[in-house]
């Protein structure tokens, strides 16, 4: 698995928007792309960066994939920040 720097991941405003949407409840790519000025494929690319940085996890349910916040990924990020 490739590893993506979580600080680079959250630097992008579209990814921050996706994270804010996911903190309420898990969502599909279609649900996440509503209201964003980017295409569904672009949303999928942003979600891949968030997955690779361990900030998001995905759960397949039937033919859909639900994305959700990964608390463990944020715990690691917070631990790094707290050292300062």
PASEBA-1860 file (N, C-alpha, C; in nm, 3 decimals):
! residues 84
1> XXXXXXXX> 0.084/-0.118/0.000/0.000/0.000/0.000/0.088/0.124/0.000 ~ 0.057/0.219/-0.087/0.134/0.343/-0.087/0.088/0.429/0.031 ~ 0.176/0.508/0.079/0.148/0.594/0.195/0.150/0.739/0.149 ~ 0.046/0.812/0.182/0.033/0.952/0.143/0.042/1.035/0.269 ~ 0.121/1.141/0.269/0.139/1.227/0.385/0.005/1.290/0.424 ~ -0.043/1.268/0.546/-0.173/1.322/0.585/-0.176/1.475/0.584 ~ -0.061/1.540/0.607/-0.059/1.687/0.602/-0.076/1.737/0.459 ~ -0.022/1.665/0.363/-0.044/1.700/0.222/-0.190/1.675/0.187
9> XXXXXXXX> -0.245/1.566/0.239/-0.385/1.531/0.211/-0.480/1.640/0.259 ~ -0.459/1.690/0.380/-0.552/1.790/0.435/-0.522/1.931/0.386 ~ -0.414/1.950/0.314/-0.382/2.082/0.260/-0.476/2.121/0.147 ~ -0.537/2.024/0.082/-0.625/2.051/-0.031/-0.766/2.088/0.019 ~ -0.821/2.201/-0.025/-0.954/2.242/0.023/-1.067/2.144/-0.013 ~ -1.057/2.078/-0.127/-1.160/1.979/-0.163/-1.156/1.861/-0.068 ~ -1.038/1.819/-0.028/-1.026/1.706/0.066/-1.077/1.746/0.203 ~ -1.049/1.870/0.244/-1.102/1.916/0.373/-1.255/1.919/0.369
17> XXXXXXXX> -1.311/1.959/0.256/-1.457/1.958/0.240/-1.511/1.816/0.253 ~ -1.444/1.721/0.190/-1.487/1.581/0.199/-1.479/1.531/0.344 ~ -1.372/1.565/0.414/-1.359/1.523/0.554/-1.471/1.583/0.639 ~ -1.503/1.710/0.616/-1.611/1.773/0.692/-1.744/1.702/0.665 ~ -1.768/1.664/0.542/-1.892/1.593/0.508/-1.895/1.455/0.573 ~ -1.781/1.390/0.582/-1.775/1.254/0.636/-1.781/1.249/0.788 ~ -1.755/1.359/0.854/-1.756/1.352/1.001/-1.897/1.332/1.055 ~ -1.998/1.361/0.975/-2.137/1.342/1.017/-2.181/1.196/1.004
25> XXXXXXXX> -2.148/1.135/0.886/-2.190/0.997/0.860/-2.117/0.945/0.736 ~ -2.106/0.813/0.722/-2.045/0.757/0.601/-2.128/0.793/0.477 ~ -2.058/0.812/0.366/-2.125/0.851/0.241/-2.060/0.783/0.122 ~ -2.136/0.775/0.013/-2.085/0.724/-0.113/-2.019/0.837/-0.192 ~ -1.946/0.802/-0.299/-1.884/0.904/-0.385/-1.992/0.995/-0.443 ~ -2.104/0.937/-0.484/-2.212/1.017/-0.542/-2.263/1.119/-0.441 ~ -2.285/1.077/-0.318/-2.332/1.169/-0.214/-2.228/1.277/-0.186 ~ -2.101/1.238/-0.184/-1.995/1.335/-0.156/-1.976/1.436/-0.268
33> XXXXXXXX> -2.002/1.394/-0.391/-1.979/1.483/-0.505/-2.089/1.588/-0.522 ~ -2.203/1.567/-0.456/-2.312/1.665/-0.464/-2.268/1.796/-0.400 ~ -2.283/1.904/-0.474/-2.248/2.035/-0.420/-2.104/2.075/-0.438 ~ -2.023/1.986/-0.493/-1.882/2.018/-0.518/-1.865/2.056/-0.665 ~ -1.778/2.151/-0.694/-1.757/2.192/-0.833/-1.657/2.103/-0.907 ~ -1.644/1.978/-0.862/-1.553/1.884/-0.928/-1.630/1.757/-0.964 ~ -1.576/1.682/-1.058/-1.644/1.561/-1.107/-1.636/1.447/-1.006 ~ -1.719/1.348/-1.028/-1.712/1.228/-0.943/-1.577/1.158/-0.953
41> XXXXXXXX> -1.518/1.147/-1.074/-1.383/1.088/-1.079/-1.282/1.168/-0.997 ~ -1.295/1.300/-0.995/-1.203/1.382/-0.916/-1.226/1.357/-0.767 ~ -1.352/1.343/-0.726/-1.382/1.311/-0.587/-1.318/1.177/-0.551 ~ -1.328/1.080/-0.640/-1.267/0.948/-0.616/-1.116/0.960/-0.599 ~ -1.051/1.044/-0.679/-0.906/1.064/-0.666/-0.872/1.127/-0.531 ~ -0.951/1.224/-0.489/-0.928/1.286/-0.358/-0.949/1.185/-0.245 ~ -1.051/1.101/-0.259/-1.076/0.998/-0.158/-0.961/0.898/-0.152 ~ -0.901/0.867/-0.267/-0.786/0.776/-0.268/-0.672/0.836/-0.188
49> XXXXXXXX> -0.646/0.965/-0.203/-0.540/1.030/-0.126/-0.572/1.024/0.024 ~ -0.699/1.044/0.060/-0.738/1.036/0.201/-0.728/0.893/0.253 ~ -0.763/0.795/0.169/-0.747/0.654/0.207/-0.599/0.620/0.228 ~ -0.515/0.663/0.133/-0.372/0.632/0.140/-0.303/0.702/0.256 ~ -0.366/0.807/0.310/-0.309/0.875/0.426/-0.374/0.827/0.556 ~ -0.457/0.726/0.548/-0.525/0.664/0.662/-0.624/0.755/0.733 ~ -0.669/0.861/0.667/-0.766/0.951/0.729/-0.909/0.908/0.701 ~ -0.927/0.822/0.601/-1.060/0.772/0.562/-1.050/0.621/0.543
57> XXXXXXXX> -1.160/0.553/0.568/-1.170/0.409/0.540/-1.291/0.387/0.452 ~ -1.295/0.273/0.386/-1.406/0.243/0.296/-1.464/0.106/0.332 ~ -1.598/0.098/0.325/-1.668/-0.027/0.353/-1.762/-0.058/0.238 ~ -1.740/-0.171/0.168/-1.833/-0.207/0.061/-1.963/-0.262/0.120 ~ -2.075/-0.215/0.066/-2.208/-0.265/0.105/-2.283/-0.290/-0.025 ~ -2.293/-0.416/-0.062/-2.354/-0.451/-0.191/-2.269/-0.394/-0.304 ~ -2.331/-0.314/-0.388/-2.258/-0.255/-0.501/-2.204/-0.116/-0.468 ~ -2.230/-0.068/-0.347/-2.185/0.066/-0.308/-2.064/0.057/-0.215
65> XXXXXXXX> -1.988/0.165/-0.215/-1.873/0.177/-0.124/-1.897/0.300/-0.038 ~ -1.901/0.279/0.093/-1.924/0.389/0.186/-1.791/0.432/0.248 ~ -1.766/0.562/0.240/-1.644/0.620/0.295/-1.677/0.682/0.430 ~ -1.583/0.669/0.525/-1.603/0.722/0.660/-1.469/0.769/0.714 ~ -1.476/0.854/0.815/-1.355/0.900/0.885/-1.289/0.779/0.952 ~ -1.157/0.774/0.947/-1.081/0.671/1.016/-1.022/0.734/1.143 ~ -1.083/0.710/1.260/-1.035/0.773/1.383/-0.888/0.742/1.415 ~ -0.843/0.622/1.381/-0.703/0.586/1.410/-0.606/0.675/1.332
73> XXXXXXXX> -0.639/0.706/1.208/-0.554/0.794/1.128/-0.545/0.933/1.188 ~ -0.658/0.983/1.237/-0.657/1.116/1.300/-0.586/1.111/1.435 ~ -0.593/0.999/1.505/-0.521/0.987/1.633/-0.371/1.000/1.609 ~ -0.320/0.938/1.504/-0.177/0.949/1.472/-0.140/1.093/1.436 ~ -0.224/1.157/1.358/-0.202/1.296/1.319/-0.203/1.386/1.443 ~ -0.301/1.368/1.530/-0.309/1.447/1.653/-0.191/1.423/1.746 ~ -0.145/1.299/1.754/-0.030/1.267/1.838/0.094/1.342/1.790 ~ 0.111/1.351/1.659/0.225/1.422/1.605/0.215/1.571/1.639
81> XXXX> 0.095/1.629/1.624/0.075/1.771/1.652/0.095/1.801/1.801 ~ 0.047/1.714/1.889/0.056/1.735/2.034/0.199/1.744/2.085 ~ 0.293/1.689/2.013/0.431/1.694/2.062/0.487/1.837/2.063 ~ 0.417/1.928/1.999/0.460/2.066/1.995/0.379/2.149/2.093
END
